[in-house]
Amino acid sequence: MTGPQLSPSTVAASAAAPDRFGSLYAGNARSVMARGWRATRSTNLLVVLSGFVEPIFYLLSMGLGLGALIGQVQTADGTQMSYAAFIAPALLAVAAMNGAIYDSTWNVFFKMQFAKLYEGMLSTSLGPLDVALGEISLALLRGLLYATGFLLVMQVLGLNLSWWALLALPAVVLIAFGFASIGMAVTSYMKTFQQMDWINFVLLPMFLFSATFYPLSVYPQGVQYVIQALPLWHGVDLVRGLTTGQIEPGMLWHVLYYAVMIVIGLVFTTRRLKALFLN
C-alpha cells in the first residue's frame, strides 16, 4: 500500500525551499538599494534636505556667531584654531550620522512593521544579508551626500585647515556605515513608535557631549572616559584630526571601533531578519 503521491510541482517547490530559505546571501543587495533609492527620490525634498541643513545652521549660529565671542580654541596638543574650525569637523561627523540613522531606523521601521516589505523580499531569492546590505548601503549613501555637501561648505568658509581633509570623505563613509549597521540592528527589535523614541533619546546627549562643541579636556576625568566610549566621539575625533592636520597613530583605533560596529550590526541584523521572516 503506497502513501499519497506528490505532484511534480510540489516536489520541485520542496526541493527549492531549503536553498531559498537557508541561504543568507544571494549576491543581489544592489536590487534592494535600487528600490530604496527610487522610493527616496519620490519623497518630499524638504524631508531629504532637513538632515543636510541642520548641521549648517549649527555651524552658522554657533561657529560663526558664538565663535566671534569665544575667539581661539586650544586643543589638547596646544594647537590654536578658531571656534568655527573646531566644531565644523564635529558637525561633519554628525551630518554623516544623521543621514545614516534616518534611513536605517525610521525608514526601516516603516518597511518592516507597516509596509511588510522585507517579508515580500525574503519570499524571493533574496537572503537576509542582501536586505541588510541593501538598506545599509542606502543609508550610507544618504550619509555620504549630507557629509559631502557639508564638507564643501567648510571649504568655502575656509575651515579645512589641512590637505588631510580630503580623507575626511572616506572617514565619514566609515562613520555612516557604522551607525547605519547598528541603527538597523536596533530597529529590527522595535515594535512601536514609543520604542523608536528611545533612538532620539540616545542620539541627543551623544550629539551634545561627544566633544562636539567643547574640548574633551573641559570635562572631569571620569566623564571623559564615558565620552570616549561613545561612537560619535570616535567619529568626531577622527574627522577633526583630518581636517585640522593633527594626524597620529592613535586614530587607527577610531577606524577599528567603527569596523567592529559594522560587523556587529551586520551580524545582528542578518540574524534578526532571518528569525523574523524565514524561521
ZADO-1210 file (C-alpha; in nm, 4 decimals, padded with zeros to 6 digits):
<atoms>
<atom x="00.0000" y="00.0000" z="00.0000" code="MET" pos="1"/>
<atom x="00.1530" y="00.3260" z="-00.1080" code="THR" pos="2"/>
<atom x="00.1187" y="00.6686" z="00.0506" code="GLY" pos="3"/>
<atom x="-00.0183" y="00.9830" z="-00.1148" code="PRO" pos="4"/>
<atom x="00.1626" y="01.0878" z="-00.4285" code="GLN" pos="5"/>
<atom x="00.3075" y="01.4389" z="-00.4559" code="LEU" pos="6"/>
<atom x="00.2743" y="01.6358" z="-00.7735" code="SER" pos="7"/>
<atom x="00.5947" y="01.7269" z="-00.9615" code="PRO" pos="8"/>
<atom x="00.5410" y="02.0969" z="-00.8826" code="SER" pos="9"/>
<atom x="00.5151" y="02.0261" z="-00.5081" code="THR" pos="10"/>
<atom x="00.8325" y="01.8187" z="-00.5165" code="VAL" pos="11"/>
<atom x="01.0172" y="02.0966" z="-00.7013" code="ALA" pos="12"/>
<atom x="00.8978" y="02.3588" z="-00.4553" code="ALA" pos="13"/>
<atom x="01.0020" y="02.1446" z="-00.1582" code="SER" pos="14"/>
<atom x="01.3461" y="02.0920" z="-00.3058" code="ALA" pos="15"/>
<atom x="01.3926" y="02.4622" z="-00.3732" code="ALA" pos="16"/>
<atom x="01.2785" y="02.5730" z="-00.0276" code="ALA" pos="17"/>
<atom x="01.5923" y="02.4764" z="00.1685" code="PRO" pos="18"/>
<atom x="01.8145" y="02.6538" z="-00.0845" code="ASP" pos="19"/>
<atom x="01.6000" y="02.9650" z="-00.0811" code="ARG" pos="20"/>
<atom x="01.5356" y="02.9982" z="00.2898" code="PHE" pos="21"/>
<atom x="01.8603" y="02.8523" z="00.4135" code="GLY" pos="22"/>
<atom x="02.0775" y="03.0938" z="00.2182" code="SER" pos="23"/>
<atom x="02.1767" y="03.4171" z="00.3859" code="LEU" pos="24"/>
<atom x="02.3118" y="03.5945" z="00.0794" code="TYR" pos="25"/>
<atom x="02.2136" y="03.5787" z="-00.2864" code="ALA" pos="26"/>
<atom x="02.4574" y="03.8455" z="-00.4065" code="GLY" pos="27"/>
<atom x="02.1810" y="04.0884" z="-00.5081" code="ASN" pos="28"/>
<atom x="02.1882" y="04.3601" z="-00.2424" code="ALA" pos="29"/>
<atom x="02.2013" y="04.6200" z="-00.5209" code="ARG" pos="30"/>
<atom x="01.8380" y="04.5496" z="-00.6120" code="SER" pos="31"/>
<atom x="01.7297" y="04.6341" z="-00.2560" code="VAL" pos="32"/>
<atom x="01.9308" y="04.9551" z="-00.2664" code="MET" pos="33"/>
<atom x="01.7956" y="05.0500" z="-00.6120" code="ALA" pos="34"/>
<atom x="01.4371" y="05.0028" z="-00.4947" code="ARG" pos="35"/>
<atom x="01.5002" y="05.2177" z="-00.1869" code="GLY" pos="36"/>
<atom x="01.6676" y="05.4901" z="-00.3928" code="TRP" pos="37"/>
<atom x="01.3706" y="05.5127" z="-00.6304" code="ARG" pos="38"/>
<atom x="01.1374" y="05.5419" z="-00.3313" code="ALA" pos="39"/>
<atom x="01.3584" y="05.8108" z="-00.1732" code="THR" pos="40"/>
<atom x="01.3532" y="06.0201" z="-00.4909" code="ARG" pos="41"/>
<atom x="00.9723" y="06.0286" z="-00.4789" code="SER" pos="42"/>
<atom x="00.9563" y="06.1627" z="-00.1201" code="THR" pos="43"/>
<atom x="00.9271" y="06.5242" z="-00.0125" code="ASN" pos="44"/>
<atom x="01.2509" y="06.7041" z="-00.0982" code="LEU" pos="45"/>
<atom x="01.2326" y="06.9084" z="00.2226" code="LEU" pos="46"/>
<atom x="01.2438" y="06.5895" z="00.4306" code="VAL" pos="47"/>
<atom x="01.5529" y="06.4723" z="00.2449" code="VAL" pos="48"/>
<atom x="01.7272" y="06.8097" z="00.2822" code="LEU" pos="49"/>
<atom x="01.6471" y="06.8519" z="00.6517" code="SER" pos="50"/>
<atom x="01.9388" y="06.6356" z="00.7620" code="GLY" pos="51"/>
<atom x="02.1744" y="06.8435" z="00.5467" code="PHE" pos="52"/>
<atom x="02.0758" y="07.1931" z="00.6578" code="VAL" pos="53"/>
<atom x="02.0574" y="07.1199" z="01.0321" code="GLU" pos="54"/>
<atom x="02.4361" y="07.0972" z="01.0913" code="PRO" pos="55"/>
<atom x="02.4863" y="07.4030" z="00.8673" code="ILE" pos="56"/>
<atom x="02.2535" y="07.6022" z="01.0930" code="PHE" pos="57"/>
<atom x="02.4562" y="07.4901" z="01.3944" code="TYR" pos="58"/>
<atom x="02.7781" y="07.5928" z="01.2194" code="LEU" pos="59"/>
<atom x="02.6495" y="07.9371" z="01.1259" code="LEU" pos="60"/>
<atom x="02.4861" y="08.0127" z="01.4606" code="SER" pos="61"/>
<atom x="02.7481" y="07.8698" z="01.6966" code="MET" pos="62"/>
<atom x="03.0643" y="07.8512" z="01.4874" code="GLY" pos="63"/>
<atom x="03.0409" y="08.1978" z="01.3354" code="LEU" pos="64"/>
<atom x="02.8038" y="08.3668" z="01.5804" code="GLY" pos="65"/>
<atom x="02.9156" y="08.2364" z="01.9194" code="LEU" pos="66"/>
<atom x="03.2642" y="08.1840" z="01.7810" code="GLY" pos="67"/>
<atom x="03.3063" y="08.5605" z="01.7412" code="ALA" pos="68"/>
<atom x="03.2759" y="08.5891" z="02.1205" code="LEU" pos="69"/>
<atom x="03.4866" y="08.2848" z="02.2084" code="ILE" pos="70"/>
<atom x="03.7774" y="08.3528" z="01.9756" code="GLY" pos="71"/>
<atom x="04.0533" y="08.0915" z="01.9574" code="GLN" pos="72"/>
<atom x="04.0234" y="07.7385" z="02.0955" code="VAL" pos="73"/>
<atom x="04.3239" y="07.5411" z="02.2210" code="GLN" pos="74"/>
<atom x="04.3196" y="07.1651" z="02.1681" code="THR" pos="75"/>
<atom x="04.4875" y="06.9038" z="02.3880" code="ALA" pos="76"/>
<atom x="04.8181" y="06.9255" z="02.1967" code="ASP" pos="77"/>
<atom x="04.8254" y="07.3053" z="02.2249" code="GLY" pos="78"/>
<atom x="04.7086" y="07.3846" z="01.8699" code="THR" pos="79"/>
<atom x="04.5182" y="07.7120" z="01.8346" code="GLN" pos="80"/>
<atom x="04.2247" y="07.7401" z="01.5925" code="MET" pos="81"/>
<atom x="03.9035" y="07.9336" z="01.5507" code="SER" pos="82"/>
<atom x="03.5945" y="07.8021" z="01.7248" code="TYR" pos="83"/>
<atom x="03.4266" y="07.7516" z="01.3855" code="ALA" pos="84"/>
<atom x="03.7182" y="07.5358" z="01.2651" code="ALA" pos="85"/>
<atom x="03.6932" y="07.3381" z="01.5892" code="PHE" pos="86"/>
<atom x="03.3234" y="07.2486" z="01.5703" code="ILE" pos="87"/>
<atom x="03.2955" y="07.2163" z="01.1888" code="ALA" pos="88"/>
<atom x="03.4551" y="06.8670" z="01.1664" code="PRO" pos="89"/>
<atom x="03.2396" y="06.7518" z="01.4570" code="ALA" pos="90"/>
<atom x="02.9286" y="06.8685" z="01.2734" code="LEU" pos="91"/>
<atom x="03.0579" y="06.6907" z="00.9616" code="LEU" pos="92"/>
<atom x="03.0613" y="06.3647" z="01.1572" code="ALA" pos="93"/>
<atom x="02.7140" y="06.4471" z="01.2882" code="VAL" pos="94"/>
<atom x="02.5891" y="06.5019" z="00.9317" code="ALA" pos="95"/>
<atom x="02.7113" y="06.1541" z="00.8357" code="ALA" pos="96"/>
<atom x="02.5479" y="06.0064" z="01.1450" code="MET" pos="97"/>
<atom x="02.2158" y="06.1829" z="01.0857" code="ASN" pos="98"/>
<atom x="02.1882" y="06.0678" z="00.7258" code="GLY" pos="99"/>
<atom x="02.2718" y="05.7089" z="00.8132" code="ALA" pos="100"/>
<atom x="02.0478" y="05.6924" z="01.1200" code="ILE" pos="101"/>
<atom x="01.7430" y="05.8401" z="00.9448" code="TYR" pos="102"/>
<atom x="01.7407" y="05.5749" z="00.6734" code="ASP" pos="103"/>
<atom x="01.8408" y="05.2808" z="00.8905" code="SER" pos="104"/>
<atom x="01.5867" y="05.3477" z="01.1679" code="THR" pos="105"/>
<atom x="01.2623" y="05.5221" z="01.0750" code="TRP" pos="106"/>
<atom x="01.2607" y="05.4097" z="00.7123" code="ASN" pos="107"/>
<atom x="01.3437" y="05.0530" z="00.8109" code="VAL" pos="108"/>
<atom x="01.0816" y="05.0596" z="01.0884" code="PHE" pos="109"/>
<atom x="00.8080" y="05.1602" z="00.8431" code="PHE" pos="110"/>
<atom x="00.9120" y="04.8997" z="00.5862" code="LYS" pos="111"/>
<atom x="00.9282" y="04.6280" z="00.8479" code="MET" pos="112"/>
<atom x="00.6201" y="04.6985" z="01.0597" code="GLN" pos="113"/>
<atom x="00.3728" y="04.8595" z="00.8177" code="PHE" pos="114"/>
<atom x="00.4682" y="04.8046" z="00.4545" code="ALA" pos="115"/>
<atom x="00.5740" y="04.4431" z="00.5266" code="LYS" pos="116"/>
<atom x="00.8335" y="04.4957" z="00.2560" code="LEU" pos="117"/>
<atom x="01.1010" y="04.2633" z="00.3893" code="TYR" pos="118"/>
<atom x="00.8587" y="03.9753" z="00.4179" code="GLU" pos="119"/>
<atom x="00.7953" y="04.0053" z="00.0454" code="GLY" pos="120"/>
<atom x="01.1626" y="04.0445" z="-00.0376" code="MET" pos="121"/>
<atom x="01.2644" y="03.7377" z="00.1590" code="LEU" pos="122"/>
<atom x="01.0000" y="03.5252" z="-00.0131" code="SER" pos="123"/>
<atom x="01.2115" y="03.5639" z="-00.3278" code="THR" pos="124"/>
<atom x="01.5686" y="03.4509" z="-00.3852" code="SER" pos="125"/>
<atom x="01.6995" y="03.7401" z="-00.1701" code="LEU" pos="126"/>
<atom x="01.8572" y="03.6485" z="00.1611" code="GLY" pos="127"/>
<atom x="01.8569" y="03.8496" z="00.4864" code="PRO" pos="128"/>
<atom x="02.2138" y="03.9655" z="00.4244" code="LEU" pos="129"/>
<atom x="02.1047" y="04.1039" z="00.0836" code="ASP" pos="130"/>
<atom x="01.8320" y="04.3059" z="00.2568" code="VAL" pos="131"/>
<atom x="02.0669" y="04.4221" z="00.5336" code="ALA" pos="132"/>
<atom x="02.3437" y="04.5294" z="00.2944" code="LEU" pos="133"/>
<atom x="02.0976" y="04.6949" z="00.0560" code="GLY" pos="134"/>
<atom x="01.9266" y="04.9015" z="00.3242" code="GLU" pos="135"/>
<atom x="02.2527" y="04.9889" z="00.4988" code="ILE" pos="136"/>
<atom x="02.4076" y="05.0939" z="00.1643" code="SER" pos="137"/>
<atom x="02.1110" y="05.3229" z="00.1038" code="LEU" pos="138"/>
<atom x="02.1579" y="05.4790" z="00.4482" code="ALA" pos="139"/>
<atom x="02.5301" y="05.5089" z="00.3781" code="LEU" pos="140"/>
<atom x="02.4581" y="05.6931" z="00.0534" code="LEU" pos="141"/>
<atom x="02.2396" y="05.9476" z="00.2316" code="ARG" pos="142"/>
<atom x="02.5043" y="05.9995" z="00.4973" code="GLY" pos="143"/>
<atom x="02.7701" y="06.0472" z="00.2279" code="LEU" pos="144"/>
<atom x="02.5569" y="06.3036" z="00.0420" code="LEU" pos="145"/>
<atom x="02.4996" y="06.5038" z="00.3603" code="TYR" pos="146"/>
<atom x="02.8669" y="06.4925" z="00.4542" code="ALA" pos="147"/>
<atom x="02.9885" y="06.5846" z="00.1043" code="THR" pos="148"/>
<atom x="02.7678" y="06.8922" z="00.0965" code="GLY" pos="149"/>
<atom x="02.8788" y="06.9968" z="00.4419" code="PHE" pos="150"/>
<atom x="03.2470" y="06.9441" z="00.3559" code="LEU" pos="151"/>
<atom x="03.2038" y="07.1776" z="00.0584" code="LEU" pos="152"/>
<atom x="03.0513" y="07.4394" z="00.2889" code="VAL" pos="153"/>
<atom x="03.3533" y="07.4020" z="00.5176" code="MET" pos="154"/>
<atom x="03.5858" y="07.4527" z="00.2215" code="GLN" pos="155"/>
<atom x="03.4051" y="07.7691" z="00.1112" code="VAL" pos="156"/>
<atom x="03.4277" y="07.9091" z="00.4663" code="LEU" pos="157"/>
<atom x="03.7977" y="07.8217" z="00.4895" code="GLY" pos="158"/>
<atom x="03.7522" y="07.5746" z="00.7757" code="LEU" pos="159"/>
<atom x="03.9537" y="07.2885" z="00.6266" code="ASN" pos="160"/>
<atom x="04.2972" y="07.3586" z="00.7705" code="LEU" pos="161"/>
<atom x="04.4897" y="07.0752" z="00.6056" code="SER" pos="162"/>
<atom x="04.5071" y="06.8727" z="00.2843" code="TRP" pos="163"/>
<atom x="04.4377" y="06.5721" z="00.5051" code="TRP" pos="164"/>
<atom x="04.0769" y="06.6919" z="00.4887" code="ALA" pos="165"/>
<atom x="04.0485" y="06.5016" z="00.1597" code="LEU" pos="166"/>
<atom x="04.0479" y="06.1826" z="00.3660" code="LEU" pos="167"/>
<atom x="03.7517" y="06.3118" z="00.5637" code="ALA" pos="168"/>
<atom x="03.5153" y="06.1732" z="00.2984" code="LEU" pos="169"/>
<atom x="03.6313" y="05.8101" z="00.3387" code="PRO" pos="170"/>
<atom x="03.6163" y="05.8706" z="00.7129" code="ALA" pos="171"/>
<atom x="03.2531" y="05.9847" z="00.7053" code="VAL" pos="172"/>
<atom x="03.1642" y="05.6840" z="00.4880" code="VAL" pos="173"/>
<atom x="03.3059" y="05.4649" z="00.7640" code="LEU" pos="174"/>
<atom x="03.1110" y="05.6612" z="01.0266" code="ILE" pos="175"/>
<atom x="02.7874" y="05.6354" z="00.8293" code="ALA" pos="176"/>
<atom x="02.8414" y="05.2626" z="00.7728" code="PHE" pos="177"/>
<atom x="02.8903" y="05.2026" z="01.1441" code="GLY" pos="178"/>
<atom x="02.5816" y="05.3956" z="01.2515" code="PHE" pos="179"/>
<atom x="02.3659" y="05.2501" z="00.9734" code="ALA" pos="180"/>
<atom x="02.4626" y="04.8940" z="01.0675" code="SER" pos="181"/>
<atom x="02.3882" y="04.9418" z="01.4362" code="ILE" pos="182"/>
<atom x="02.0785" y="05.1509" z="01.3603" code="GLY" pos="183"/>
<atom x="01.9180" y="04.8797" z="01.1500" code="MET" pos="184"/>
<atom x="02.0101" y="04.6109" z="01.4024" code="ALA" pos="185"/>
<atom x="01.8450" y="04.8046" z="01.6854" code="VAL" pos="186"/>
<atom x="01.5392" y="04.8921" z="01.4763" code="THR" pos="187"/>
<atom x="01.4782" y="04.5265" z="01.3940" code="SER" pos="188"/>
<atom x="01.3844" y="04.4790" z="01.7610" code="TYR" pos="189"/>
<atom x="01.1464" y="04.7778" z="01.7767" code="MET" pos="190"/>
<atom x="00.7718" y="04.7176" z="01.7722" code="LYS" pos="191"/>
<atom x="00.6098" y="05.0565" z="01.8459" code="THR" pos="192"/>
<atom x="00.6639" y="05.4269" z="01.7833" code="PHE" pos="193"/>
<atom x="00.7173" y="05.4754" z="02.1566" code="GLN" pos="194"/>
<atom x="01.0129" y="05.2395" z="02.1423" code="GLN" pos="195"/>
<atom x="01.1536" y="05.4288" z="01.8430" code="MET" pos="196"/>
<atom x="01.1620" y="05.7453" z="02.0553" code="ASP" pos="197"/>
<atom x="01.4450" y="05.5859" z="02.2515" code="TRP" pos="198"/>
<atom x="01.6698" y="05.6340" z="01.9498" code="ILE" pos="199"/>
<atom x="01.6401" y="06.0127" z="01.9718" code="ASN" pos="200"/>
<atom x="01.6757" y="05.9867" z="02.3497" code="PHE" pos="201"/>
<atom x="02.0192" y="05.8300" z="02.2957" code="VAL" pos="202"/>
<atom x="02.1310" y="06.0416" z="02.0000" code="LEU" pos="203"/>
<atom x="02.0685" y="06.3852" z="02.1527" code="LEU" pos="204"/>
<atom x="02.3017" y="06.3584" z="02.4546" code="PRO" pos="205"/>
<atom x="02.5596" y="06.1800" z="02.2394" code="MET" pos="206"/>
<atom x="02.5465" y="06.4733" z="01.9967" code="PHE" pos="207"/>
<atom x="02.5897" y="06.7293" z="02.2754" code="LEU" pos="208"/>
<atom x="02.8577" y="06.5507" z="02.4796" code="PHE" pos="209"/>
<atom x="03.0888" y="06.3920" z="02.2202" code="SER" pos="210"/>
<atom x="03.3340" y="06.6840" z="02.2312" code="ALA" pos="211"/>
<atom x="03.1209" y="06.8372" z="01.9568" code="THR" pos="212"/>
<atom x="03.1178" y="07.1912" z="02.0945" code="PHE" pos="213"/>
<atom x="03.3817" y="07.1763" z="02.3698" code="TYR" pos="214"/>
<atom x="03.7264" y="07.0149" z="02.4008" code="PRO" pos="215"/>
<atom x="03.7316" y="06.6861" z="02.5862" code="LEU" pos="216"/>
<atom x="03.9626" y="06.8368" z="02.8469" code="SER" pos="217"/>
<atom x="03.6879" y="07.0594" z="02.9941" code="VAL" pos="218"/>
<atom x="03.5107" y="06.7536" z="03.1400" code="TYR" pos="219"/>
<atom x="03.6116" y="06.5729" z="03.4620" code="PRO" pos="220"/>
<atom x="03.8308" y="06.2674" z="03.4116" code="GLN" pos="221"/>
<atom x="03.5534" y="06.0191" z="03.4860" code="GLY" pos="222"/>
<atom x="03.3190" y="06.1868" z="03.2367" code="VAL" pos="223"/>
<atom x="03.5948" y="06.1814" z="02.9749" code="GLN" pos="224"/>
<atom x="03.6076" y="05.8013" z="02.9926" code="TYR" pos="225"/>
<atom x="03.2329" y="05.7820" z="02.9314" code="VAL" pos="226"/>
<atom x="03.2550" y="06.0215" z="02.6370" code="ILE" pos="227"/>
<atom x="03.5421" y="05.8252" z="02.4823" code="GLN" pos="228"/>
<atom x="03.3222" y="05.5151" z="02.4822" code="ALA" pos="229"/>
<atom x="03.0575" y="05.6865" z="02.2674" code="LEU" pos="230"/>
<atom x="03.0623" y="05.6033" z="01.8943" code="PRO" pos="231"/>
<atom x="03.0125" y="05.9639" z="01.7850" code="LEU" pos="232"/>
<atom x="03.3168" y="06.0795" z="01.9805" code="TRP" pos="233"/>
<atom x="03.5352" y="05.8437" z="01.7783" code="HIS" pos="234"/>
<atom x="03.3949" y="05.9912" z="01.4584" code="GLY" pos="235"/>
<atom x="03.4371" y="06.3486" z="01.5794" code="VAL" pos="236"/>
<atom x="03.7974" y="06.2927" z="01.6877" code="ASP" pos="237"/>
<atom x="03.8814" y="06.1131" z="01.3623" code="LEU" pos="238"/>
<atom x="03.7363" y="06.3814" z="01.1330" code="VAL" pos="239"/>
<atom x="03.8726" y="06.6671" z="01.3466" code="ARG" pos="240"/>
<atom x="04.2209" y="06.5230" z="01.3236" code="GLY" pos="241"/>
<atom x="04.1954" y="06.5011" z="00.9443" code="LEU" pos="242"/>
<atom x="04.0524" y="06.8481" z="00.8788" code="THR" pos="243"/>
<atom x="04.2994" y="07.0176" z="01.1148" code="THR" pos="244"/>
<atom x="04.6037" y="06.8105" z="01.0164" code="GLY" pos="245"/>
<atom x="04.6561" y="06.6641" z="01.3656" code="GLN" pos="246"/>
<atom x="04.7410" y="06.3145" z="01.2443" code="ILE" pos="247"/>
<atom x="04.8550" y="06.0497" z="01.4932" code="GLU" pos="248"/>
<atom x="04.8717" y="05.6668" z="01.5027" code="PRO" pos="249"/>
<atom x="04.6010" y="05.6565" z="01.7702" code="GLY" pos="250"/>
<atom x="04.3447" y="05.7496" z="01.5054" code="MET" pos="251"/>
<atom x="04.3591" y="05.3905" z="01.3827" code="LEU" pos="252"/>
<atom x="04.1679" y="05.2933" z="01.6978" code="TRP" pos="253"/>
<atom x="03.8766" y="05.5012" z="01.5707" code="HIS" pos="254"/>
<atom x="03.8819" y="05.3068" z="01.2443" code="VAL" pos="255"/>
<atom x="03.8886" y="04.9772" z="01.4347" code="LEU" pos="256"/>
<atom x="03.5986" y="05.0925" z="01.6551" code="TYR" pos="257"/>
<atom x="03.3779" y="05.1526" z="01.3516" code="TYR" pos="258"/>
<atom x="03.4893" y="04.8303" z="01.1850" code="ALA" pos="259"/>
<atom x="03.3668" y="04.6418" z="01.4926" code="VAL" pos="260"/>
<atom x="03.0387" y="04.8387" z="01.4837" code="MET" pos="261"/>
<atom x="02.9859" y="04.7384" z="01.1208" code="ILE" pos="262"/>
<atom x="03.0482" y="04.3690" z="01.1835" code="VAL" pos="263"/>
<atom x="02.8246" y="04.3595" z="01.4924" code="ILE" pos="264"/>
<atom x="02.5462" y="04.5477" z="01.3149" code="GLY" pos="265"/>
<atom x="02.5522" y="04.3246" z="01.0069" code="LEU" pos="266"/>
<atom x="02.5567" y="04.0041" z="01.2116" code="VAL" pos="267"/>
<atom x="02.2667" y="04.1056" z="01.4366" code="PHE" pos="268"/>
<atom x="02.0597" y="04.2477" z="01.1505" code="THR" pos="269"/>
<atom x="02.1038" y="03.9363" z="00.9385" code="THR" pos="270"/>
<atom x="02.0164" y="03.7032" z="01.2240" code="ARG" pos="271"/>
<atom x="01.7172" y="03.9126" z="01.3234" code="ARG" pos="272"/>
<atom x="01.5722" y="03.9255" z="00.9714" code="LEU" pos="273"/>
<atom x="01.6194" y="03.5526" z="00.9375" code="LYS" pos="274"/>
<atom x="01.4463" y="03.4906" z="01.2710" code="ALA" pos="275"/>
<atom x="01.1558" y="03.7220" z="01.1888" code="LEU" pos="276"/>
<atom x="01.0788" y="03.6169" z="00.8316" code="PHE" pos="277"/>
<atom x="01.2444" y="03.2857" z="00.7489" code="LEU" pos="278"/>
<atom x="01.2002" y="03.0686" z="01.0594" code="ASN" pos="279"/>
</atoms>
